[in-house]
């Protein structure tokens, strides 16, 4: 089916790919605000700071699973890198955090830093202050390029984008980068999948689901024993598209960090006539469950091969008390890539509620 843009974006940035103007420092009173913060940038947090970091990312409205500490093992399995942690406090209260990836090349640490789906703040109005503190700390550590993607949607995404521009960041969004638009399905609170899919707008979807079930397609939760099959299916899917695929160590890290705890994530496998035909991985953070990745194989079938595992993922999200199911990203409006457009068309059969997110931004020092 697809390898999501969120995963594709984990390729180390190419410092020669473009140039960005170095913006002047903020006005003096803003500098004073930054200096009033207590900041920590470290490879390993203390026990107390670790607990505080976890609690903040979990509750913050700008939080995302890629900014949780367990995700560090997934980042390290994706590419050679060092993962560091940043905390900004004001009056002893955390106002921002970041899980920072420092890529390695040929074993050497590069002067690049990536904050995927962060930094995290609870209020978008705190983002300029946290960004300036992060920039200040990055400069002190010899960072020459800082890439960030705060996780805010709709009107809050506009406010976050304005904050990024005022802090000297410029959009580096690409069609193959971290997605900046998604489709979301609002879930019936405390209800069932049938209640979520009630209504005439989901009539065709209900028929397709029933049709797949009548033809014998079944879905089950995967376990650690299914990881080789999961990796194999993704490898075959991406090989056919001429694209890179993740290693088995990536899936092992993903399972250990997220999927081993059914409350935080789930691996769904769809089988038909005794053959594995599709996989779906979904991750929960707060009240949002997000489709992370999926793949399909097994030749042509008379139904959508990934449809049933996505439906079971939505049902799982409701069981965990989630209010929103995020379908994991769609192309930007000017993207004409046929594969990405086909993915978007499939997802639009589940929800047509398009949501804009903050684009990927970077700043050179």
Secondary structure as the mmCIF struct_conf table of DSSP 4:
data_model
#
loop_
_struct_conf.conf_type_id
_struct_conf.id
_struct_conf.beg_label_comp_id
_struct_conf.beg_label_asym_id
_struct_conf.beg_label_seq_id
_struct_conf.end_label_comp_id
_struct_conf.end_label_asym_id
_struct_conf.end_label_seq_id
STRN STRN1 UNK A 2 UNK A 2
HELX_RH_AL_P HELX_RH_AL_P1 UNK A 5 UNK A 8
TURN_TY1_P TURN_TY1_P1 UNK A 9 UNK A 10
BEND BEND1 UNK A 11 UNK A 11
HELX_LH_PP_P HELX_LH_PP_P1 UNK A 12 UNK A 13
TURN_TY1_P TURN_TY1_P2 UNK A 15 UNK A 16
BEND BEND2 UNK A 17 UNK A 17
HELX_LH_PP_P HELX_LH_PP_P2 UNK A 21 UNK A 27
HELX_RH_AL_P HELX_RH_AL_P2 UNK A 28 UNK A 35
TURN_TY1_P TURN_TY1_P3 UNK A 36 UNK A 36
BEND BEND3 UNK A 37 UNK A 37
STRN STRN2 UNK A 38 UNK A 42
BEND BEND4 UNK A 43 UNK A 44
HELX_RH_AL_P HELX_RH_AL_P3 UNK A 47 UNK A 59
TURN_TY1_P TURN_TY1_P4 UNK A 61 UNK A 62
HELX_RH_3T_P HELX_RH_3T_P1 UNK A 65 UNK A 67
BEND BEND5 UNK A 68 UNK A 68
TURN_TY1_P TURN_TY1_P5 UNK A 69 UNK A 70
HELX_RH_AL_P HELX_RH_AL_P4 UNK A 71 UNK A 78
BEND BEND6 UNK A 79 UNK A 80
STRN STRN3 UNK A 81 UNK A 90
TURN_TY1_P TURN_TY1_P6 UNK A 91 UNK A 92
STRN STRN4 UNK A 93 UNK A 105
TURN_TY1_P TURN_TY1_P7 UNK A 106 UNK A 107
STRN STRN5 UNK A 108 UNK A 109
HELX_LH_PP_P HELX_LH_PP_P3 UNK A 110 UNK A 110
BEND BEND7 UNK A 111 UNK A 111
STRN STRN6 UNK A 112 UNK A 115
TURN_TY1_P TURN_TY1_P8 UNK A 116 UNK A 117
STRN STRN7 UNK A 120 UNK A 120
BEND BEND8 UNK A 122 UNK A 123
HELX_RH_3T_P HELX_RH_3T_P2 UNK A 124 UNK A 126
HELX_RH_AL_P HELX_RH_AL_P5 UNK A 127 UNK A 140
TURN_TY1_P TURN_TY1_P9 UNK A 141 UNK A 142
BEND BEND9 UNK A 144 UNK A 144
STRN STRN8 UNK A 145 UNK A 148
STRN STRN9 UNK A 153 UNK A 153
HELX_RH_AL_P HELX_RH_AL_P6 UNK A 154 UNK A 166
TURN_TY1_P TURN_TY1_P10 UNK A 167 UNK A 168
STRN STRN10 UNK A 170 UNK A 171
TURN_TY1_P TURN_TY1_P11 UNK A 175 UNK A 176
BEND BEND10 UNK A 177 UNK A 178
BEND BEND11 UNK A 180 UNK A 180
STRN STRN11 UNK A 181 UNK A 186
HELX_LH_PP_P HELX_LH_PP_P4 UNK A 187 UNK A 188
TURN_TY1_P TURN_TY1_P12 UNK A 189 UNK A 190
HELX_RH_AL_P HELX_RH_AL_P7 UNK A 193 UNK A 196
TURN_TY1_P TURN_TY1_P13 UNK A 197 UNK A 197
BEND BEND12 UNK A 199 UNK A 199
HELX_RH_3T_P HELX_RH_3T_P3 UNK A 200 UNK A 202
HELX_RH_AL_P HELX_RH_AL_P8 UNK A 203 UNK A 214
TURN_TY1_P TURN_TY1_P14 UNK A 215 UNK A 216
STRN STRN12 UNK A 218 UNK A 221
HELX_RH_3T_P HELX_RH_3T_P4 UNK A 224 UNK A 226
HELX_RH_AL_P HELX_RH_AL_P9 UNK A 227 UNK A 240
TURN_TY1_P TURN_TY1_P15 UNK A 241 UNK A 242
HELX_RH_AL_P HELX_RH_AL_P10 UNK A 248 UNK A 254
HELX_RH_PI_P HELX_RH_PI_P1 UNK A 255 UNK A 259
TURN_TY1_P TURN_TY1_P16 UNK A 260 UNK A 260
BEND BEND13 UNK A 261 UNK A 261
TURN_TY1_P TURN_TY1_P17 UNK A 262 UNK A 264
STRN STRN13 UNK A 265 UNK A 272
TURN_TY1_P TURN_TY1_P18 UNK A 273 UNK A 274
STRN STRN14 UNK A 275 UNK A 285
TURN_TY1_P TURN_TY1_P19 UNK A 286 UNK A 287
STRN STRN15 UNK A 288 UNK A 296
BEND BEND14 UNK A 298 UNK A 299
BEND BEND15 UNK A 302 UNK A 303
TURN_TY1_P TURN_TY1_P20 UNK A 305 UNK A 306
HELX_RH_AL_P HELX_RH_AL_P11 UNK A 307 UNK A 319
TURN_TY1_P TURN_TY1_P21 UNK A 320 UNK A 321
BEND BEND16 UNK A 323 UNK A 323
STRN STRN16 UNK A 324 UNK A 326
TURN_TY1_P TURN_TY1_P22 UNK A 333 UNK A 334
HELX_RH_AL_P HELX_RH_AL_P12 UNK A 338 UNK A 348
TURN_TY1_P TURN_TY1_P23 UNK A 349 UNK A 350
STRN STRN17 UNK A 354 UNK A 356
STRN STRN18 UNK A 357 UNK A 357
HELX_LH_PP_P HELX_LH_PP_P5 UNK A 358 UNK A 360
STRN STRN19 UNK A 361 UNK A 364
#
